[in-house]
Amino acid sequence: MLKTRDAVLCYQETQSSDKSTKTIDLNLVDPVSALGFEFAATNGTTNNKNNPLPFAITKLEIVDGSDVLCSMSFRQAQALEFYKTGKQPLLREDEGPSAGQTIGCMILFGRWLWDRDFALDLTKFNNPQLKITWDLTNIRAVSATTAFATGTLEISAWAKVMEGQPAPGKFFMDKEIEAWTGATSGDKRHELPIDLPYRMLMLLCHNYFANVDISMTKLKLTCDTDKFIPLERYTKQLDAEMAQLFGAVAVWKRFHSYSGQQVWFPVFSEPQLKMSATTLGYCVNYPWCWSGLAELGEVNGAGSTVVADNRIDGVIEGHSLHCSLPIPMGQMAEPDTWFDPTAYRKVELITTERSATNNTLVAEQVRPN
């Protein structure tokens, strides 16, 4: 019989610094199936437009001295969680005056929560620590009126522990292995580690007005200079296939805006935006909506264009959460189908570049405890 428990590492701890790193010692003796996180911050008294809290949580790490066991941004971790669980992520973004934004994610060390075959055994490491890095000024400076209010970030973290369970021999190690600025043409080669099997790769690109296929047109995974080519696909077609495989995501967001303004949201491919103005008699729609961005059109009951901020609730459905593209390396639940690079001297991902976007590559590898 499997016994499970949640070990709270910190609960709604308010951080006095707007840009810092919090370190938590991980001294749990039972296998850890996952780590969960929740972050909250408060807007200034006027609004906090187009300043999503996910951008402020810049790194989630597990380290053992210089050995990095996990390292991702919040946006990478949340996108990866969606592809691993298929569940709705915690994204409650509210741009209104003095409103709170609350977001969360879970880093799983196995195929699913409470996976007995894959989990993190912290007793195998000398000094395991969790490091959480944030920057409330990442998009714009803190402000008492029009950004995040200073000193309002709250952090919660917990571990999902399998009490008394024999420790599995392996866990999933999720890491950003490269970040780069794209080019408008040409191929870029990314050499991958060849020490451990891969369960999946994930690209995360970010520039509004640019889906993944706008950032790069083609992907090729090559081993020993084309001795074996596990992947060679056009990005747009692969993105459509991954939408079928993993399904759509729907997120809620409360905008504080008006007609003619552009609004941001975290769903990038084929977004469908359903909006409702909360002011009686106002009607809101959008002339265009794509790549995490839309322009609002809004009129009042008399048919006049609205030109003052008001509260607009929206639900956005689509795929490519945070402008991401998953690349499974076999059947997600079947270890004997995952890609083992150890038989090759060199493994490269080649991206055919299309625009100067900010890009990252995340790898999920199977690592011994």
C-alpha positions, 0 to 999 in steps of 0.5 A: 500500500502506498502512503503519501504525504505533503511536506510544506517547505514554506507557506506564503512567505512574503519577500522583502526584496523584489529581486533575489534568490531563496534557498531551502535545504531539502532534507527529506528521507523518503522518495519525492514524487514532485515539488509544488509551487505557488507564487502571488504578488499584488498590483499597484493601485492603478493597474498592472497591464501586460506584466504577467507574474510568470515572467517574474519567477526566473528560475527554479533549481535543485542543486547539490553543490555544483551538480544541477538536478533541475533548472527551469524558469517558471514558464518552462516548468508550467508548460512542461507540467501541462505536457506531462499531466494534461491538467489545467495550470494555476494561472490567475492573472488579474491586471486590475488596481491593487489586485493579486496575481496567483500562479503555480506549477509542479515539477514531477520527477516521474511519469505521473504523480506517485510514480513508484518507478521514478522519483527523486531520492534526496538521500543519495546527494550530499547537500540538496537544496531548492533555489527559487529566483525572482525579479518583479522588475523583469518587465518593468520597475515596481511601482505603487501605481502601475506595476507590481507593488514593492515587497509583495511577492509571496512564495509557497513550496511543498514536496509530494512524498511517498512515505516509506516507499523503497526509493526508485533508482532513477528520476527525471532531470528537467533542465534548460540546456541552452538559451539563444537569440534567433536569427532571420535565416540559416541553421543553428546547431545545438549539441546535446549531452549524450550521457543519459536517455531522453524522454522529451525535449521542449522548445520555448520561444518568446516574442509576442507576434511570434509563434514557435513556427515564426521563430524557426521553420524546421527541426532536425535531430541528427546523430553522428552526422546523419548516421541516424535521424530521429527527427526531421520535421517542419515546425508548423506541422509538428506543432499541429501534431502536438496539439492533437497529442496533448490537447488544448489549454484554457486559461482565465485572465482579467484585463484592465484595458479599453478599445484599441489597446493590446493585451497579453496572454500565455496561449500562443497557437490558434488562440480563441479569446472569449471576453466579457466587459463587466461594466453594464452595457459595454460590449467587447470583441477583438479585431485580431488575436494571435501569438499571445496578443490581441487588440481590443474593440469595445463600445458602450451602450450608446455605441461609442468607443470606450477609451478608459480602462475598465475590467474585462474578463477573458478565457483564452483557449488554444495550444502552445502554452507560453509559446512552447513546443514539446518533442516526445522522444518515444511513448511518454509512458514506455521507458524502452521507447525513450531515446538513448544517445549513449551509442553515439559520439555526437547528437545535435538538434538543428533549428532552421532560424526564421526570426530574432526571438528569444529561444530556450531548449529544455531537456528531460533526461532519465538520471540515476539517483 
